Amino acid sequence: MTVALLAGALAGIGLFLLLRALFPARRGLRALVAEYDSVARRGNAPVPQPTGDDKGKRPSLTRRLEAEVGSSVARMIEDRGWELRSTRADLAILDRDYEQYLANKVLAPAVALAFVPLFVGLLALFTGLSVMIPVWGGLLFAVAAFFFPDLQLRQDAAKAREDFRHVVGAFLDLVAMNLAGGRGVPEALMTASQIGGGDPMLRIREALANARIVGHTPWQALGALGDRIAVAELSDLASALALVADDGAKIRQSLAARAGSMRSREISALEGRAGQNSQTMLVAQLSFCLGFMVFLLFPSAMKVLL
């Protein structure tokens, strides 16, 4: 019965893929406009000249496969109008490639489906296990391999956003100090961004420098950066600067208050994390004591019962 269900599922998937290949979905207007913009940007961009180190080098087969699969999956997602904003924000704050991430999500389950059943099948031949164990094991491992990059990406992005919020709080204090020294808002923002060499401060500095080049206001650049990496504190800062950019005294007080509230939230989060770690250690100690008591009482209990 199980073999028949699996065969029917595989036949249905094959028929669905055949129909999708024969009758592809029509591309939406948004996808066509995005493709036109990308072609225009590539046409206006300067062609990089190969250097002495790059001459004679070609990308490996793995890199070419990742690039082709990633671009195909990204094109399919754009055709269907899926935005994946949270995933793009997580990748942006970690400075990772979007197409490479999509390629890993597709290729990892494929590798699991290809090699895990083979390995478990050889194990089944030598141990006498059922033949269905490799099939279900491969499917479960493929599902785990598909969702594992998402879990890892969310954990890394949450940690990176926490570090970014800490830097934004320090940046607010520096801007308030520069405003108190008599500088204007744009000069205070640019001067404050020059202090520090971490990746968050470097991104703020690059956003402000690019805004000066293209003719945008600094708060517009900070708001765009906050929206792109999903850091609400940076977007709120941009909104506040846009509202009260002409009043230096009020904006200085507002920035100092925002920095203080951010520090209070960070302290509360650290205290909550410390309390959680203390509870975890207490549970571990109680489990260890319970196991030791069972170890001591088990021989006596067995003698009484037997």
C-alpha positions in Angstrom: 0.0 0.0 0.0 2.8 2.4 0.9 4.7 1.6 -2.3 1.5 2.3 -4.3 1.0 5.7 -2.6 4.6 6.7 -3.2 4.4 5.7 -6.9 1.2 7.6 -7.3 2.7 10.7 -5.6 5.8 10.6 -7.8 3.6 10.1 -10.9 1.4 13.0 -9.9 4.4 15.3 -9.3 5.9 14.3 -12.7 2.6 15.0 -14.5 2.4 18.4 -12.7 5.9 19.3 -13.8 5.2 18.2 -17.3 2.1 20.4 -17.5 3.9 23.4 -16.1 6.7 22.9 -18.7 4.2 22.7 -21.5 2.0 25.5 -20.3 4.1 28.0 -18.4 2.5 30.7 -16.3 2.3 34.2 -17.8 4.8 36.6 -16.4 3.3 39.5 -14.4 3.8 43.2 -15.2 5.9 43.6 -12.1 8.3 40.9 -13.1 8.6 42.4 -16.6 9.3 45.9 -15.3 11.9 44.5 -12.8 13.6 42.6 -15.6 13.6 45.8 -17.8 15.2 47.8 -14.9 17.8 45.1 -14.3 18.8 45.1 -18.0 19.0 48.9 -18.0 21.2 48.9 -15.0 23.5 46.3 -16.5 23.7 48.3 -19.7 24.6 51.5 -17.9 27.1 49.8 -15.6 30.8 49.8 -16.6 32.2 46.5 -17.8 34.8 45.2 -15.3 38.1 44.6 -16.9 39.8 41.3 -15.9 42.9 41.8 -13.8 46.1 39.7 -13.8 44.7 37.5 -11.0 41.4 36.9 -12.7 42.7 36.0 -16.1 42.5 32.3 -16.9 40.2 31.6 -13.9 36.8 30.2 -14.4 34.2 29.6 -11.7 33.9 26.0 -10.5 31.1 23.7 -11.4 29.5 24.1 -8.0 29.5 27.9 -8.3 28.1 27.8 -11.8 25.3 25.3 -10.6 24.5 27.6 -7.6 24.3 30.6 -9.9 22.1 29.0 -12.4 19.7 27.4 -9.9 19.6 30.6 -7.8 18.8 32.8 -10.8 16.1 30.4 -12.0 14.4 30.2 -8.6 14.6 34.0 -8.1 13.1 34.5 -11.6 10.3 32.1 -10.7 9.6 33.9 -7.5 9.5 37.3 -9.2 7.1 35.9 -11.9 4.6 34.9 -9.2 4.9 38.2 -7.3 6.3 36.7 -4.1 8.2 39.4 -2.3 9.7 37.5 0.7 10.4 40.8 2.6 11.5 39.2 5.8 13.9 36.8 4.1 15.3 39.7 2.0 15.7 41.8 5.2 17.5 39.0 7.0 19.8 38.5 4.1 20.4 42.2 3.8 21.4 42.7 7.4 23.8 39.7 7.1 25.1 40.9 3.8 24.4 37.5 2.1 23.5 36.9 -1.5 19.8 36.3 -2.3 20.3 33.9 -5.2 22.9 31.8 -3.4 20.5 31.4 -0.5 17.7 30.2 -2.8 20.1 27.8 -4.5 21.1 26.3 -1.1 17.4 25.8 -0.2 16.9 23.9 -3.5 20.2 22.0 -3.7 20.4 20.8 -0.1 17.1 18.8 -0.2 18.2 17.4 -3.6 21.5 16.2 -2.2 19.6 14.7 0.8 17.2 12.8 -1.5 20.1 11.6 -3.6 22.6 10.4 -1.0 20.7 9.7 2.2 18.5 6.9 0.8 21.7 5.4 -0.8 23.5 5.4 2.6 20.5 4.1 4.5 19.8 1.5 1.8 23.3 0.1 2.1 22.9 0.0 5.9 19.6 -1.8 5.4 21.2 -4.4 3.2 23.8 -5.2 5.9 21.5 -5.0 8.9 18.3 -6.5 7.4 16.1 -3.4 7.9 13.0 -2.6 5.9 13.5 -1.1 2.4 10.9 1.7 3.3 13.2 3.1 6.0 15.6 4.7 3.5 12.7 6.2 1.6 11.0 7.8 4.6 14.4 8.7 6.1 15.4 10.5 2.9 12.1 12.4 2.7 12.4 13.5 6.3 16.0 14.6 5.9 15.1 16.5 2.7 12.4 18.4 4.5 14.8 19.2 7.4 17.4 20.3 4.9 14.9 22.6 3.2 13.9 24.4 6.4 17.2 24.4 8.2 18.6 27.4 6.2 15.5 29.4 7.2 16.1 28.6 10.9 19.8 29.4 10.8 19.1 32.6 8.8 16.5 33.9 11.4 18.8 33.1 14.3 21.8 34.9 12.7 19.6 37.9 11.6 18.1 38.3 15.1 21.6 38.4 16.6 22.8 40.9 14.0 19.8 43.1 14.6 20.4 43.1 18.3 24.0 44.3 17.7 22.7 46.9 15.2 20.3 48.3 17.8 23.1 48.6 20.3 25.1 50.6 17.7 22.1 52.8 16.9 21.8 53.7 20.6 25.4 54.7 20.7 25.0 56.6 17.4 22.1 58.6 18.9 24.3 59.6 21.8 27.1 60.7 19.5 24.7 62.7 17.3 23.2 64.5 20.4 26.7 65.4 21.6 27.6 66.8 18.1 24.4 68.8 18.1 25.2 70.2 21.6 28.6 71.3 20.1 26.8 73.5 17.6 26.8 71.4 14.4 23.8 71.1 12.2 21.9 67.9 11.8 23.6 66.6 8.6 27.1 67.5 9.9 26.3 65.9 13.3 25.1 62.7 11.6 28.1 62.4 9.4 30.6 63.2 12.2 29.0 60.7 14.5 29.1 58.0 11.8 32.9 58.5 11.5 33.4 57.1 15.0 33.6 53.3 15.2 34.7 50.7 12.8 32.1 47.9 13.1 29.9 46.7 10.3 26.7 48.5 11.6 28.4 51.9 11.9 30.1 51.3 8.5 26.7 50.7 6.9 25.3 53.9 8.4 28.4 55.8 7.2 28.0 54.4 3.7 24.3 55.3 3.6 25.0 58.9 4.6 27.8 59.2 2.1 25.7 57.8 -0.7 22.9 60.2 0.2 25.2 63.1 -0.1 26.4 61.9 -3.5 22.9 61.3 -5.0 21.3 64.4 -3.4 19.1 62.8 -0.8 18.7 63.9 2.8 20.5 62.0 5.5 17.2 60.9 7.2 15.9 59.5 3.9 19.1 57.4 3.6 18.7 56.2 7.2 15.1 55.4 6.7 15.8 53.4 3.5 18.5 51.5 5.4 16.2 50.7 8.3 13.5 49.5 6.0 15.9 47.3 4.0 17.4 45.6 7.0 14.1 45.7 9.1 15.5 47.7 12.0 12.6 49.7 13.3 14.7 52.0 15.5 16.6 53.3 12.5 13.4 54.0 10.6 11.9 55.8 13.7 15.0 57.9 13.9 14.7 58.9 10.2 11.0 59.8 10.8 11.9 62.0 13.8 14.8 63.7 12.0 12.5 64.4 9.0 9.9 66.0 11.3 12.1 68.2 13.5 15.2 68.7 11.4 15.0 72.5 11.7 14.9 72.7 15.5 18.3 71.7 17.0 17.4 71.9 20.6 14.2 69.8 20.4 15.9 67.2 18.2 18.8 67.0 20.7 16.4 66.2 23.5 14.5 63.8 21.4 17.6 61.9 20.4 18.9 61.7 24.0 15.5 60.4 25.2 15.5 57.8 22.4 19.0 56.6 23.3 18.0 56.3 27.0 14.9 54.3 26.1 16.9 52.0 23.9 19.4 51.4 26.7 16.6 50.6 29.1 15.2 48.0 26.6 18.6 46.5 26.2 19.1 46.2 29.9 15.7 44.7 30.4 16.4 42.1 27.6 19.7 41.3 29.2 18.1 40.8 32.6 15.4 38.6 31.1 18.0 36.5 29.3 20.1 36.2 32.5 17.0 35.0 34.4 16.2 32.5 31.7 19.8 31.1 31.9 19.5 30.9 35.7 16.3 28.9 35.4 17.9 26.6 32.8 20.9 26.0 35.1 18.5 25.3 38.0 16.5 22.7 35.9 19.8 21.0 34.9 21.0 20.8 38.6 17.6 19.4 39.7 17.8 16.8 36.8 21.3 15.8 37.9 20.3 15.4 41.5 17.2 13.3 40.5 19.4 11.1 38.4 21.9 10.7 41.2 19.0 9.7 43.6 17.7 7.2 41.1 21.2 5.8 40.8 21.5 5.4 44.6 18.0 4.0 45.2 17.7 1.7 42.2 19.7 -1.3 43.7 17.7 -1.2 47.0 14.4 -0.9 45.2 15.2 -3.9 42.9 16.1 -6.0 46.0 12.9 -5.1 47.7 10.7 -5.8 44.7 12.4 -9.0 43.6 
